[in-house]
Amino acid sequence: MIYKKVSLASSPVLVALLWQFRDEPLAVCTCISALAFLATWCMVPAATATFKRVGLSGTDMSKPTRPVLAESMGMVAATIYLVATFLFIPAQFRGWWMASDPQSTHHSHMFPFGRLGEYLSALLSLQSMVFLGFADDVFDLRWRFKLILPTIASIPVLIVYYVGYGVTHVVVPVFMRSWLGTNTVELGILYYVYIGLMAVFCTNAINILAGINGVEVGQSIVIALSIIIKDIANINNANPEAEYYHLFSLYLLLPFVAVSCALYYWNVYPAHVFVGDTYCYFAGMAFAVCGILGHFSKTLLLLFVPQIFNFVYSAPQIFGLVPCPRHRLPRMVIECPLPPNVVSKVRHETDLASASTSDNGSESVSGDTGTEQPQTGLASLHSTISSAMQSFTKSRASKPNASSAARKIQTTGKRLRGASVHPSAYMVASRTSLENVKPIGLTIISIYERVGLADIERDAQGSMVSVNNLTLLNLVLVRCHRLTESQLNNRVLLIQLLNSALAFFIRYRLSRVFYF
């Protein structure tokens, strides 16, 4: 396998670079991240059989063949990430214990115990969320646990934030300062409620926007790369404290992007594995930890606008105002394997052959000239060509003018027999019945329809019968009608990319109008 050869060839080079730049924490983190990428790239396919054997597998409902794939492979990526970040701890603080004076190096007021506490609290929260995600994959936890447990897992980060930084005020926009008479507003405990809720939201936001190959990992990679770009652009800030927080974010996100890219290779269409809820919770907490301890929670929320929109858009189903099926992923439709132009051409040539033989006194060739049906058109087409060829064989001796038509039929038949007969599949928006919808749910659905966010099916009396499931994936299909699974994933990632560009514009350009 190519991934094994690349890993074997690259690992010694990366180890050599790691040793060469051992005094540069950022370079060490980059090398460890590259090794984590190679480890994840090799370990995911190696662990597939084991996960299937213990029952961690699922059916890919978006494929015509319904393959059974290993599930919860995000556990492999998350475990390698934790190992990489643990190994990086000595490198991050190497400068303090490799100084010329060992006694001063380990003196209590010299070693940055606060920074070590921040890093360890981040890893503790991440480890807790990996455990929760794997428990959800195995036991299928109820939603109330998915809301409570992330809050508990974020406590180490909140305590470290309180002890080490403790800032709980927000800056007031310029146009509101004259009304409030102050430049800042102290939120106190409400600020901790806010960042705690952000941890809950981030861990569940990735999990809600899921359902097709590659979309969970893909959106996480785009968000992480956006944060990395922000950190690199500000890493040479004159303020040492701000520089430290940008580096802190890089130390956590570089290995995250590495393991995510390797996992994306195996999860993108056509997927070989499923990432499971383990990866979704792990990715969400990674972003929450970076946003809280890196002090850019508002910028992080700007990067999560598609996920926020998906949550608000899905709220009528999440809160029971509109019927919500267990799975709201888009529906797969299998199409006739023959392209329409091939079908039309074969029918046209067959009709011409039938007319030619009929004009020369032979039997008329019977054929189906009705409307093409996607599921039965192939058999009908074969029957038509076969009947035409049999009819010509009977009249060949006395009707030489039919030879041209027969050659057309034979050529067409060979093309048909040589064509691929594998069915093609595309995705359409899945739907839910409005039979038991609540009145307020009908009102919300009507508003969605007016602004182009819902596709409603009505009966002869004009009553609403069904509506597309309220997720961003289904909404993209409503607007684009039908896409392949790969195209749908690419559209969602494009939305995420455009949102990152908009977030940077708001953060670094538009914000100056309100805060400077």
DATA-V877402 format. One line per field, one symbol per residue. ss: DSSP state (h for helix, s for strand, l for the rest). phi: phi as a letter, one per 30 degrees, with the letter a starting at -180 (. if undefined). burial: + if it has 16 or more other ideal C-beta (glycine too) atoms within 10 Angstrom, else -. A space follows every 10 residues. Layout:
BEGIN
ss: ???
phi: ???
burial: ???
END
This chain:
BEGIN
ss: lhhhhhhhhh hhhhhhhhhh llllhhhhhh hhhhhhhhhh hhhhhhhhhh hhhlllsssl lllllllsss lllhhhhhhh hhhhhhhhhh hhlhhhhlll lhhhhlllll llhhhhhhhh hhhhhhhhhh hhhhhhhhhl llhhhhhhhh hhhlhhhhhh hhhhllllss sllhhhhhhh lllsssllhh hhhhhhhhhh hhhhhhhhll llllhhhhhh hhhhhhhhhh hhhhlllllh hhhhhhhhhh hhhhhhhhhh hhhhhhhlll llsllhhhhh hhhhhhhhhh hhhlllhhhh hhhlhhhhhh hhhhhhhhll llllllllll sssssllllh hhhhhhhhhh hhhhhhhhhl llllllllll llllllhhhh hhhhhhhhhh hhhhhllllh hhhhhhhhhh hhhhhhhhll lllsssssll ssslllllhh hhhhhhhhhh lllllsssll lllsssssll lhhhhhhhhh llslhhhhhh hhhhhhhhhh hhhhhhhhhh hhhhhl
phi: .ddddddddd eddddddddd cdcceddddd dddddddddd eddddddedd dddcjdbacd dcbddhdccd cidddddddd dddddddded ddcdddccdd cedddcdddc dddddddddd dddddddddd ddddddddch ddddddcddd ddddeedddd dddcbidbcb ddeedcdddd iacbbdcidd dddddddddd dddcddddda kbdidddddd dddddddddd dddcdcddde dddddddedd ddcddddddd ddddeccded dcbcdidedd dddddddddd ddddibdddd dddceedddd ddddeeddci dbebddccde ccbcceddde ddeddddddd dddddddddc jdddddadcd ddcedcdddd dedddddddd ddedcddcbd dddddddddd dddddddddd cddcbbcbdd bbdcdcdded dddddddedd cicbccccdd diddcabded bddddddddc ibbddddddd ddddeddddd dddddddcbd dddcbb
burial: ------+--- ---+---+-- ----++-+++ ++++++++++ +++++-++-- ++---+++-+ -++-----++ ++++++++++ +++++--+-- +++------- ---------- -------++- ++++++++++ ++++++++-- +----+--++ --++-+++-+ +------+-- -+-------- ---------- ++--++-+++ ++++++++++ ++++++++++ ++++++++-+ +--+------ ---+++++++ ++++++++++ +++++++++- ++++++++++ ++++++++++ +++++++-++ +++++++-++ +-++-++--- ++++---+++ ++---+-+-- -++--++-++ --++-++--- -+--+-++-- -+----++-+ +--++-+++- ++--+---+- -+--++-++- -++--+---- -----+++++ ++-+--+--- ++-++--+-- --+++----- ---+-+++++ ++++++++-- --+-+--+++ +++-++--++ --++--+--- +-----
END
